[in-house]
Every structure is written in C-alpha cells, then in structure tokens.
Amino acid sequence: MLQQIDIKKILFFGILLFTVTFLYTLARDIKDVLIVTSPDAGAETILALKEVGLFAPKLILFGLFLLFYRKNNLLKIFHVTFLGAITFFFIFHLYVYPHAALFHPSPSSIQAWITSSPADEGWIRAYGIWTYSLYYLLASVLELFTIAFLFWALANQTFTMQSAKLGYPLLLIFPALAMSLAGYVIGKIADDFAITMQAVGWLMMAGLIVYGLLFLYENKSDFYKVFDVNTLPPVTMAPKNKSMILLFIFLIILAYGICQSTLNIVWKSSLQEFSKTTGGFEFFMNVYSQYLAWGVLIIFLATFWVIYKFGWLRAALIPPVMTLLTTILIMVFVLFPEVGQTWANLFHLEGQFFLSSLLTMQNILLAGLGFLFLVTKEMAYIPLPLTTKARGKGVIDFLLGDYKLFGFLLGAFIVTINPTSGAELIQENQTFLLAGVALVSVLWILAVLYLGKMLKEVEKNL
C-alpha cells in the first residue's frame, strides 16, 4: 500500500506535470499557426525550421545539461529550464507579438535577400521572422527536454521502485487531463488569432503563478526534503553493471521505436487502398475514431493493475510480446491471402479491408501499451546511482527520445529508393517489414528479460 509520503509525491508531481503539459500544449498548438499566418513566411519556412528543430536545439539543451549537471542540482536545472521557457512565451505573447515589426527586418530587405539568394528562401524567411522562429523551435523541444527528460529524471530521483508501481501510472492521468483542457481552451478562443495570442500569454502568466505557489507551499513542508539527495540511501554498483543496465534500456527504447514506426508506416500505406472508395474509407476511419479512444483508455486503466500485481518484469514483457504475436498473426494473413479472405467473409469484408482492420486494431493496442512501455522504461532507471541515471537518461533521451524519428528516417529511405511510389513499395514489401518487426520484437523480449534479471539483483543489494 502507498504511504502518506507517496501520496504527497503523486499529487505534487501530478500537479507539476499537469501545469507543464498544459502550458506546453498551448505553445505547441500555437507554433505552426504562428508561422503559417505570418505574411513574411510560408511552408518553406516550416520546412527550414524542422531541419533545425530535429537536432540543433536538442543538441544545445542536452549538451548544456551534461555540462552543468551535478547530483544535487537537478531541481535547479528544472526550475531554470521551465521558468525560462514559460517566461519567454509570456513576454512573446503579450509584448513581442503585438510589436513584431520592431524586432524583424523590413519586408523589402527580406525580399531583396531572397532575390539575391533564392535557394535559401526558407532560411531567409525564417530569419525575417526570427522571434517567431525562436518560439517555434523552443515549443518544438520543450516536450522532449522538459517533460520527457527533466520531469521524469526528477521523478526517478525521488520515487522508489515500490512506490513507482502505482505512482507512475497515476501520474499519466494528469497530462491527459492537461492536453484535453488545453484543446478545449484553444477551441474557445480560436476565433481571432490576435486575441488568442493575448489570452494564451495570460494563461502562461497564470501557469507561472501556479508553479511558484506549488513550490512555495512544498518548500515550507517536510515533503520538500525528498529533493535533498543527501537524504537518499547510497547506491553502490559496479561500473560494468551500470553500463549494462543503460545499454539494455537503450536497446529496449530502440526496439520500441523501430517497431512502432515500421508498423505505423505499414498501417498508413494499407489505408491508401481505400482512397479510391470514399464510402469504405469513411466507414473505416469512423470505426477507427470510435474505438481508438476507448481502446487506449481500457489498456491505460489496466496498466495500474498489471504493474502493481505482476511487477516490473512481467509488465515490461507485455508490449514486446503483444507486438510479436499480433505481427505474426498479420503475417499469416499476408502470406496466405486465402486464409485472410476466409476470415474476411465471416465479417462480410474484402480481404484488403480486413487486413487494414487488423493493422488498425494492432495500432490501437500498441497505442494503449505505449503507456505501459513509458512507465516500465522510466522505472528501469530508478535503481541506478543518481549521477548515472540522470546523465545516462540524458544521453539516451537525446539519441532516442523522439520515437517519430525512426518513422521519418524509414520514410526518407523509402522515398530515396522510389520517390514516385513509396506507398506501393511499402505494400510490395509488407512481409519483409513485418518480419523485421517480429525479429526486433524477439530481441526486445530478450533485452527485457536480461534487464529484469539485472534489476532484480540490484534491488536485492539495496
């Protein structure tokens, strides 16, 4: 059962995660509209910014973290990063955006530069609205660095494996609520973009106040002592064991990213078969929209029970095992179309539609299991020594934190091979791609088993 201090941890970190996620979601929803609605920008500006946004700001932030991190200043780094970003957003919304002409080069200067160097039009336009570009880049990396990395690094430092079994799944409720509320708020104030920008600016200010009051209250209570690393029990571990645990966490995240991205590309390519049949496509997407939220919700709720009842190892095995089993099932229908058609006839469906339905159900299942993967992945860092888990997580999140990168690289590779018929190429190589997912899933299972064995030995010595 959870102790009183564990309940306080969950509430504190939950409110903190809600606040950070709510403000990030507002910035994320604004950033694309901000660039597109600018008269001095266009689609090429977003493409230029994405080239930078995928790597450069992330490299700077993670590099600065590794340079300045010490075992007793993780909370200070979180404060500086979050408060700095939200303060910038607040100032931007209420002062910079209404007076953007004071900060940006004149439109005539931008056009003259484009005329002299048309190949660099995207970069020139991005510089021409450099405050907007800075907003876009900061909003793009805030989720990865502040939430996915710094927040969970701070949680991993204060939670134990036992309290995290129930505490971590509960924490995931708060960002879901925050994103829903942010979407509702944006929808209510989206009629006039200037008014939206001003309203979001005041919401950023409100978020800063909530954040300050949260830490002010906790600083005056005994709970704040959980952030004092001197009160944590010392953890001694051989350097080889630390490296091996981090290596297997790396491999697990790598396997998850490869499987998720590959299956997503295969699924989306199968949907193009229905683009010629409007009725069939509308029916398909209607079914998908109806069941995605319910499927994810049911699996998410089951996450609480699975981790608390069965522990880390069995819970961590569920995502790769389910990925393997569903992929093998789909491969059977791909390799033996007559079997798939027989099953499709039972539901009065065409064979290809039935296959796409299976891929969709797999997509829903794996989307729900993503919560379980996130929780077990973060729990794997907890037994490590303070510096090792913070720096190790920093390096791993820098390299693999954006799971969408795998899909981007795979898609770019396919387009390089055949720019005119990438979807057809995926369809032709479905079996190969699914076999690759099955193989990676097996390696994923082996990595989880070995990591579970190492974590069990570490817990015995604590």
C-alpha positions as a printed NumPy array, in Angstrom:
array([[  0.   ,   0.   ,   0.   ],
       [  1.055,   3.59 ,  -0.609],
       [  2.296,   5.558,   2.393],
       [  1.309,   9.174,   3.071],
       [  4.584,  10.498,   1.678],
       [  3.993,   8.525,  -1.54 ],
       [  0.518,  10.043,  -1.934],
       [  2.039,  13.512,  -1.468],
       [  4.652,  12.698,  -4.108],
       [  1.995,  11.612,  -6.59 ],
       [ -0.12 ,  14.723,  -6.007],
       [  2.871,  17.07 ,  -6.164],
       [  4.358,  15.553,  -9.299],
       [  0.905,  15.184, -10.827],
       [  0.088,  18.886, -10.411],
       [  3.557,  19.763, -11.664],
       [  3.155,  17.543, -14.736],
       [ -0.336,  18.944, -15.37 ],
       [  0.971,  22.521, -15.29 ],
       [  3.964,  21.844, -17.531],
       [  1.934,  19.794, -20.025],
       [ -0.907,  22.332, -20.181],
       [  1.439,  25.207, -20.977],
       [  3.463,  23.136, -23.436],
       [  0.294,  22.069, -25.281],
       [ -0.762,  25.692, -25.65 ],
       [  2.633,  26.591, -27.138],
       [  2.633,  23.511, -29.376],
       [ -0.819,  24.33 , -30.778],
       [  0.228,  27.936, -31.44 ],
       [  3.633,  27.411, -33.064],
       [  2.569,  26.161, -36.508],
       [ -0.269,  28.676, -36.841],
       [  2.134,  31.451, -35.838],
       [  4.455,  30.708, -38.757],
       [  1.769,  29.967, -41.336],
       [ -0.245,  33.131, -40.626],
       [  2.794,  35.392, -40.884],
       [  2.712,  37.339, -44.185],
       [  6.505,  37.091, -44.451],
       [  6.66 ,  33.284, -44.102],
       [  5.323,  30.167, -45.77 ],
       [  5.534,  26.388, -45.958],
       [  9.23 ,  26.549, -46.858],
       [  9.858,  28.366, -43.552],
       [  8.432,  25.483, -41.516],
       [ 10.484,  23.001, -43.539],
       [ 13.644,  25.01 , -42.841],
       [ 12.83 ,  25.208, -39.119],
       [ 12.128,  21.48 , -38.923],
       [ 15.563,  20.777, -40.33 ],
       [ 16.976,  22.659, -37.357],
       [ 14.297,  21.618, -34.873],
       [ 15.074,  17.926, -35.205],
       [ 18.612,  18.266, -33.937],
       [ 20.252,  21.621, -33.169],
       [ 18.144,  22.909, -30.219],
       [ 18.039,  19.416, -28.754],
       [ 21.837,  19.154, -29.008],
       [ 22.276,  22.524, -27.276],
       [ 19.899,  21.749, -24.386],
       [ 21.178,  18.254, -23.681],
       [ 24.771,  19.416, -24.095],
       [ 24.259,  22.187, -21.529],
       [ 22.619,  19.71 , -19.156],
       [ 25.539,  17.286, -19.31 ],
       [ 27.921,  20.221, -18.81 ],
       [ 26.219,  21.755, -15.76 ],
       [ 24.53 ,  18.781, -14.101],
       [ 25.641,  17.769, -10.62 ],
       [ 23.852,  15.246,  -8.436],
       [ 22.382,  17.951,  -6.17 ],
       [ 21.178,  20.483,  -8.778],
       [ 18.658,  18.584, -10.933],
       [ 15.745,  20.513,  -9.417],
       [ 17.513,  23.842, -10.082],
       [ 18.039,  22.865, -13.722],
       [ 14.344,  22.035, -13.995],
       [ 13.441,  25.421, -12.494],
       [ 15.74 ,  27.352, -14.832],
       [ 14.609,  25.482, -17.946],
       [ 10.877,  25.595, -17.319],
       [ 10.7  ,  29.112, -15.878],
       [ 12.957,  30.453, -18.617],
       [ 10.847,  28.923, -21.408],
       [  7.473,  29.964, -19.973],
       [  8.732,  33.475, -19.195],
       [  9.827,  33.783, -22.825],
       [  6.395,  32.597, -24.013],
       [  4.666,  35.063, -21.654],
       [  6.738,  38.021, -22.888],
       [  6.364,  36.924, -26.506],
       [  2.575,  36.668, -26.369],
       [  1.95 ,  39.95 , -24.551],
       [  4.716,  42.194, -25.942],
       [  6.828,  40.74 , -28.767],
       [  3.962,  39.501, -30.974],
       [  1.957,  42.781, -30.899],
       [  5.164,  44.718, -31.706],
       [  6.819,  42.189, -34.051],
       [  7.702,  44.887, -36.601],
       [ 10.149,  46.395, -34.096],
       [ 12.173,  43.176, -33.966],
       [ 12.049,  41.86 , -37.539],
       [ 13.801,  43.089, -40.695],
       [ 11.631,  45.031, -43.135],
       [  9.749,  43.046, -45.819],
       [ 11.719,  44.891, -48.535],
       [ 15.019,  43.711, -47.013],
       [ 13.783,  40.112, -46.837],
       [ 12.64 ,  40.214, -50.488],
       [ 15.987,  41.656, -51.572],
       [ 17.868,  38.838, -49.818],
       [ 15.585,  36.231, -51.405],
       [ 16.163,  37.718, -54.845],
       [ 19.936,  37.556, -54.385],
       [ 19.833,  34.005, -52.995],
       [ 16.589,  32.197, -53.972],
       [ 17.947,  28.773, -52.959],
       [ 17.985,  29.909, -49.319],
       [ 14.476,  31.343, -49.291],
       [ 13.324,  29.16 , -46.393],
       [ 16.215,  30.189, -44.157],
       [ 15.901,  33.846, -45.12 ],
       [ 12.2  ,  33.925, -44.311],
       [ 12.881,  32.145, -41.014],
       [ 15.406,  34.853, -40.131],
       [ 12.992,  37.538, -41.303],
       [ 10.588,  36.442, -38.524],
       [ 13.311,  35.334, -36.132],
       [ 11.243,  35.818, -32.956],
       [  8.526,  33.56 , -34.4  ],
       [ 11.203,  31.055, -35.401],
       [ 12.655,  31.079, -31.9  ],
       [  9.171,  30.459, -30.483],
       [  8.665,  27.559, -32.912],
       [ 11.977,  25.894, -32.055],
       [ 11.542,  26.303, -28.307],
       [  7.998,  24.918, -28.419],
       [  9.248,  22.001, -30.526],
       [ 11.841,  20.814, -27.998],
       [ 10.061,  21.742, -24.761],
       [  8.099,  18.485, -24.526],
       [ 11.135,  16.275, -25.117],
       [ 13.576,  18.109, -22.867],
       [ 11.386,  19.434, -20.046],
       [  8.707,  16.737, -19.766],
       [ 10.08 ,  13.525, -21.269],
       [ 13.548,  14.091, -19.842],
       [ 13.831,  16.529, -16.927],
       [ 10.476,  15.77 , -15.297],
       [ 10.955,  12.004, -15.357],
       [ 14.607,  12.337, -14.316],
       [ 13.394,  14.264, -11.263],
       [ 10.703,  11.655, -10.578],
       [ 13.202,   8.807, -10.938],
       [ 15.345,  10.523,  -8.322],
       [ 12.544,  10.748,  -5.734],
       [ 10.378,   7.639,  -6.296],
       [ 11.322,   4.105,  -5.264],
       [ 10.569,   1.039,  -7.377],
       [  7.781,   0.095,  -4.975],
       [  6.03 ,   3.475,  -4.96 ],
       [  6.5  ,   3.856,  -8.726],
       [  4.499,   0.671,  -9.446],
       [  1.278,   2.534,  -8.708],
       [  2.541,   6.111,  -8.661],
       [  3.846,   6.298, -12.233],
       [  0.633,   5.044, -13.895],
       [ -1.362,   7.508, -11.777],
       [  0.872,  10.354, -12.922],
       [ -0.115,   9.709, -16.536],
       [ -3.678,  10.828, -15.773],
       [ -2.524,  14.421, -15.257],
       [ -1.014,  15.118, -18.729],
       [ -4.082,  13.542, -20.365],
       [ -6.312,  15.975, -18.469],
       [ -3.963,  18.867, -19.25 ],
       [ -3.979,  18.215, -23.009],
       [ -7.78 ,  17.89 , -23.021],
       [ -8.175,  21.171, -21.155],
       [ -5.666,  22.957, -23.408],
       [ -7.505,  21.759, -26.508],
       [-10.801,  22.947, -25.05 ],
       [ -9.354,  26.368, -24.174],
       [ -7.797,  26.849, -27.63 ],
       [-11.109,  25.908, -29.216],
       [-12.953,  28.542, -27.19 ],
       [-10.564,  31.41 , -28.025],
       [ -9.58 ,  30.5  , -31.581],
       [-11.878,  32.927, -33.442],
       [ -9.358,  35.78 , -33.6  ],
       [ -5.657,  34.891, -33.612],
       [ -4.545,  38.175, -32.02 ],
       [ -6.963,  37.641, -29.146],
       [ -5.84 ,  34.018, -28.884],
       [ -2.208,  35.105, -28.57 ],
       [ -3.052,  37.566, -25.816],
       [ -5.208,  35.055, -23.926],
       [ -2.504,  32.388, -24.102],
       [  0.001,  34.929, -22.777],
       [ -2.101,  35.48 , -19.66 ],
       [ -2.51 ,  31.716, -19.283],
       [  1.286,  31.436, -19.35 ],
       [  1.393,  34.   , -16.553],
       [ -1.195,  32.024, -14.582],
       [  0.899,  28.9  , -15.081],
       [  3.952,  30.652, -13.67 ],
       [  1.936,  31.657, -10.6  ],
       [  0.658,  28.098, -10.052],
       [  4.184,  26.749, -10.456],
       [  5.567,  29.26 ,  -7.96 ],
       [  2.824,  28.615,  -5.388],
       [  3.307,  24.862,  -5.716],
       [  6.981,  25.001,  -4.859],
       [  6.495,  27.75 ,  -2.274],
       [  3.999,  25.584,  -0.388],
       [  6.086,  22.436,  -0.639],
       [  9.252,  24.287,   0.352],
       [  7.669,  25.059,   3.717],
       [  6.661,  21.456,   4.378],
       [  8.635,  18.35 ,   5.232],
       [  7.815,  16.934,   1.8  ],
       [ 10.406,  19.176,   0.148],
       [ 13.112,  17.103,   1.822],
       [ 12.523,  14.371,  -0.772],
       [ 14.514,  16.539,  -3.209],
       [ 17.514,  16.575,  -0.879],
       [ 19.873,  13.982,  -2.356],
       [ 21.704,  13.73 ,   0.956],
       [ 18.643,  12.009,   2.46 ],
       [ 18.586,   9.314,  -0.242],
       [ 20.131,   5.908,   0.522],
       [ 23.523,   5.44 ,  -1.132],
       [ 23.645,   3.122,  -4.139],
       [ 26.866,   1.319,  -4.959],
       [ 27.15 ,  -0.532,  -8.236],
       [ 29.989,  -1.852, -10.331],
       [ 30.69 ,   0.327, -13.4  ],
       [ 30.099,  -2.678, -15.657],
       [ 26.614,  -3.242, -14.229],
       [ 25.698,   0.44 , -14.626],
       [ 26.807,   0.392, -18.25 ],
       [ 24.941,  -2.835, -18.975],
       [ 21.676,  -1.562, -17.484],
       [ 21.887,   1.637, -19.528],
       [ 22.76 ,  -0.379, -22.625],
       [ 19.703,  -2.59 , -22.289],
       [ 17.445,   0.406, -21.609],
       [ 18.866,   1.893, -24.815],
       [ 18.149,  -1.32 , -26.739],
       [ 14.589,  -1.546, -25.407],
       [ 13.788,   2.033, -26.447],
       [ 15.447,   1.448, -29.819],
       [ 13.367,  -1.694, -30.393],
       [ 10.165,   0.087, -29.385],
       [ 10.867,   2.988, -31.743],
       [ 11.659,   0.708, -34.679],
       [  8.569,  -1.463, -34.169],
       [  6.21 ,   1.45 , -33.6  ],
       [  7.439,   3.445, -36.607],
       [  7.574,   0.496, -39.003],
       [  4.101,  -0.768, -38.107],
       [  2.716,   2.762, -38.35 ],
       [  4.094,   3.151, -41.875],
       [  2.732,  -0.257, -42.928],
       [ -0.669,   0.625, -41.456],
       [ -0.874,   4.024, -43.155],
       [  0.178,   2.588, -46.515],
       [ -2.614,  -0.009, -46.269],
       [ -5.174,   2.777, -45.788],
       [ -4.335,   4.21 , -49.199],
       [ -6.084,   1.229, -50.751],
       [ -9.349,   2.819, -49.634],
       [ -8.671,   6.293, -51.008],
       [-10.431,   5.274, -54.216],
       [-13.535,   4.121, -52.321],
       [-14.896,   7.076, -50.387],
       [-17.619,   5.148, -48.59 ],
       [-15.277,   2.394, -47.496],
       [-12.66 ,   4.883, -46.332],
       [-15.179,   6.931, -44.353],
       [-16.527,   3.789, -42.687],
       [-13.018,   2.675, -41.83 ],
       [-11.989,   5.994, -40.29 ],
       [-15.274,   6.233, -38.407],
       [-14.644,   2.855, -36.786],
       [-11.051,   3.844, -36.023],
       [-12.049,   7.157, -34.418],
       [-14.702,   5.471, -32.301],
       [-12.54 ,   2.715, -30.918],
       [ -9.12 ,   4.396, -30.628],
       [-10.007,   6.439, -27.546],
       [-11.865,   3.567, -25.875],
       [ -9.136,   1.035, -26.623],
       [ -6.389,   3.3  , -25.318],
       [ -8.433,   4.144, -22.208],
       [ -9.102,   0.487, -21.337],
       [ -5.468,  -0.528, -21.785],
       [ -4.337,   2.536, -19.841],
       [ -6.56 ,   1.623, -16.881],
       [ -5.245,  -1.936, -16.993],
       [ -1.718,  -0.533, -16.663],
       [ -2.341,   0.242, -12.971],
       [ -3.265,  -3.325, -12.156],
       [ -0.63 ,  -5.028, -14.321],
       [  2.391,  -3.246, -12.823],
       [  1.116,  -3.336,  -9.242],
       [  0.085,  -7.007,  -9.438],
       [  2.848,  -8.564, -11.524],
       [  5.829,  -6.243, -11.022],
       [  8.284,  -4.714, -13.459],
       [  9.448,  -7.734, -15.482],
       [  6.08 ,  -9.18 , -16.46 ],
       [  4.668,  -5.729, -17.149],
       [  7.675,  -4.798, -19.317],
       [  7.268,  -8.023, -21.33 ],
       [  3.676,  -7.287, -22.363],
       [  4.412,  -4.652, -25.096],
       [  7.032,  -6.719, -26.983],
       [  5.091,  -9.975, -26.613],
       [  1.872,  -8.403, -27.908],
       [  3.795,  -6.739, -30.731],
       [  5.283, -10.093, -31.718],
       [  2.008, -12.051, -31.541],
       [ -0.073,  -9.509, -33.465],
       [  2.642,  -9.108, -36.098],
       [  2.847, -12.883, -36.63 ],
       [ -0.946, -13.048, -36.967],
       [ -0.933, -10.308, -39.597],
       [  1.951, -12.002, -41.431],
       [ -0.136, -15.171, -41.707],
       [ -2.893, -13.267, -43.499],
       [ -0.342, -11.537, -45.755],
       [  1.437, -14.769, -46.705],
       [ -1.772, -16.76 , -47.116],
       [ -4.398, -14.426, -48.641],
       [ -6.957, -17.215, -48.909],
       [ -6.912, -17.584, -45.111],
       [ -7.427, -13.863, -44.701],
       [-10.278, -13.866, -47.229],
       [-11.983, -16.732, -45.398],
       [-11.957, -14.733, -42.174],
       [-12.96 , -11.574, -44.02 ],
       [-16.013, -13.353, -45.438],
       [-17.222, -14.03 , -41.9  ],
       [-17.478, -10.26 , -41.412],
       [-18.631,  -9.57 , -44.991],
       [-15.48 ,  -7.607, -45.758],
       [-12.973,  -7.543, -48.602],
       [ -9.612,  -9.176, -47.929],
       [ -7.567,  -5.96 , -48.073],
       [-10.077,  -4.13 , -45.905],
       [ -9.887,  -6.957, -43.369],
       [ -6.065,  -6.738, -43.34 ],
       [ -6.195,  -2.978, -42.818],
       [ -8.668,  -3.524, -39.985],
       [ -6.233,  -5.904, -38.298],
       [ -3.428,  -3.377, -38.676],
       [ -5.721,  -0.73 , -37.187],
       [ -6.565,  -2.905, -34.18 ],
       [ -2.852,  -3.52 , -33.7  ],
       [ -2.255,   0.229, -33.882],
       [ -4.874,   0.835, -31.18 ],
       [ -3.443,  -1.926, -28.99 ],
       [  0.12 ,  -0.642, -29.252],
       [ -1.013,   2.961, -28.642],
       [ -2.512,   1.832, -25.346],
       [  0.525,  -0.259, -24.459],
       [  2.66 ,   2.843, -25.007],
       [  1.627,   3.943, -21.5  ],
       [  2.857,   0.65 , -20.077],
       [  6.104,   0.958, -22.005],
       [  6.682,   4.519, -20.763],
       [  6.145,   3.557, -17.126],
       [  8.349,   0.44 , -17.197],
       [ 11.044,   2.264, -19.165],
       [ 11.262,   5.044, -16.588],
       [ 11.153,   2.602, -13.661],
       [ 14.244,   0.861, -15.036],
       [ 16.324,   3.969, -14.234],
       [ 15.304,   4.15 , -10.554],
       [ 17.772,   1.635,  -9.017],
       [ 20.781,   3.307, -10.663],
       [ 23.031,   5.763,  -8.765],
       [ 21.931,   9.417,  -9.017],
       [ 24.52 ,  10.708, -11.456],
       [ 24.378,   7.602, -13.622],
       [ 20.619,   7.638, -14.107],
       [ 20.444,  11.392, -14.787],
       [ 23.355,  11.555, -17.22 ],
       [ 22.531,   8.157, -18.71 ],
       [ 18.919,   9.157, -19.296],
       [ 20.115,  12.427, -20.801],
       [ 22.269,  10.659, -23.389],
       [ 19.609,   8.052, -24.205],
       [ 16.803,  10.601, -24.5  ],
       [ 18.977,  12.769, -26.739],
       [ 19.627,   9.84 , -29.074],
       [ 16.25 ,   8.085, -28.941],
       [ 13.809,  10.414, -27.197],
       [ 11.841,  11.268, -30.343],
       [ 10.29 ,   7.973, -31.457],
       [  8.911,   9.659, -34.59 ],
       [ 12.482,   9.996, -35.839],
       [ 12.523,   6.297, -36.759],
       [  9.458,   6.723, -38.946],
       [ 10.958,   9.85 , -40.514],
       [ 14.195,   8.026, -41.37 ],
       [ 12.383,   4.96 , -42.711],
       [ 10.066,   7.128, -44.798],
       [ 13.013,   9.132, -46.139],
       [ 14.805,   5.897, -47.066],
       [ 11.753,   4.598, -48.938],
       [ 11.311,   7.881, -50.815],
       [ 15.005,   7.813, -51.746],
       [ 14.582,   4.353, -53.269],
       [ 11.409,   5.223, -55.17 ],
       [ 10.216,   8.853, -54.877],
       [  7.099,   8.354, -57.037],
       [  5.588,   5.251, -55.45 ],
       [  6.667,   4.988, -51.82 ],
       [  3.298,   3.587, -50.712],
       [  3.365,   0.907, -53.418],
       [  6.889,  -0.029, -52.389],
       [  5.74 ,  -0.494, -48.782],
       [  2.815,  -2.641, -49.94 ],
       [  5.14 ,  -4.826, -52.007],
       [  7.486,  -5.334, -49.046],
       [  4.884,  -5.791, -46.3  ],
       [  6.114,  -9.276, -45.483],
       [  9.718,  -8.13 , -45.209],
       [  8.818,  -5.192, -42.972],
       [  6.569,  -7.306, -40.731],
       [  9.269,  -9.987, -40.48 ],
       [ 11.709,  -7.297, -39.42 ],
       [  9.294,  -6.142, -36.71 ],
       [  8.901,  -9.735, -35.494],
       [ 12.683, -10.169, -35.302],
       [ 13.157,  -6.892, -33.444],
       [ 10.34 ,  -7.887, -31.067],
       [ 12.194, -11.107, -30.196],
       [ 15.364,  -9.124, -29.468],
       [ 13.245,  -6.696, -27.44 ],
       [ 11.917,  -9.566, -25.321],
       [ 15.432, -10.898, -24.711],
       [ 16.633,  -7.424, -23.68 ],
       [ 13.738,  -7.062, -21.205],
       [ 14.469, -10.487, -19.699],
       [ 18.134,  -9.707, -19.209],
       [ 17.443,  -6.231, -17.856],
       [ 14.851,  -7.65 , -15.452],
       [ 17.427, -10.092, -14.134],
       [ 19.936,  -7.298, -13.541],
       [ 17.389,  -5.031, -11.838],
       [ 16.338,  -7.871,  -9.533],
       [ 19.955,  -8.378,  -8.44 ],
       [ 20.35 ,  -4.644,  -7.843],
       [ 17.191,  -4.481,  -5.7  ],
       [ 18.462,  -7.339,  -3.539],
       [ 21.592,  -5.337,  -2.717],
       [ 19.713,  -2.124,  -1.819]])
